[in-house]
Amino acid sequence: MARLRQLAFKEIEMTPDALVRALEFHSRFLEGLRDSARANLAMESLAGLDLSNVDLREAKLTGTNLSRCVLRSANLSKCDLFAADLSGADLKHANLSESDLRGAYLRGADLSYANMKNADLRDGFLLTQDEDEKSIIIQKYNRDNTNESRAGLNGANLSGSRLGQSAINQADLTGAILTCADLTNARLCDSKLAGVDLTNANLTSADLSRVNLVGANLSGANLSGANFEDAELAGANLGEIDSEKVDLSNAKMTRG
């Protein structure tokens, strides 16, 4: 807490003392102690703060301005981040498991190696490869929206995440974990998913055309109605396929 008191709070609507008290009460709340309270920072502005390693599990951060915050290795699991502003935030190695990220603004956020297991990102987010081919664009999926929102997802854990109806076009998700993820009706056209773990994922009616799935693990995944046209499946583990529900006739099963 001492470091927080030393920070410049130029952009913070909440006073330094109020924030420190909120974090102290929240820490007691997490420990199950008396005289405690879950942190309610909804609609507050914490822009630009260094909150590395902060423990805000289960905190209410609805609409909170966390833009440009340093949240490396922060514990934000089970947080209510609905419509929160995380633009430009450093979330490397952060724990966002089971958090509500619906409507969150992620432009420029770095989510490298973040744990997003069971996070709620539905519906309609767009993930696309940026021009530098090193980062991923995340933006609200809107045909009229042309604003780019870079967000690094290298090695991110997206297992169990709700990504139904999302468009994930031309993105490089190599190394990501998508076990048990819900990708129903998702569009993954031209994406790189080589070696990705999609065990038990729901890919019902997903568009996987021209996707690189070389060496990917799709065992136990629901592939009913998925489009595999020109998808690269060499070395992929497809488990037991129901040929009546899954059409692989136009997929590339071997390299070359």
HELIX and SHEET records of a PDB file:
HELIX    1   1 ALA A    2  GLN A    6  1                                   5    
HELIX    2   2 PRO A   16  LEU A   30  1                                  15    
SHEET    1   A 4 ARG A 150  ALA A 151  0                                        
SHEET    2   A 4 ILE A 136  LYS A 140 -1                                        
SHEET    3   A 4 PHE A 125  GLN A 129 -1                                        
SHEET    4   A 4 ALA A 167  ASN A 169  1                                        
END                                                                             
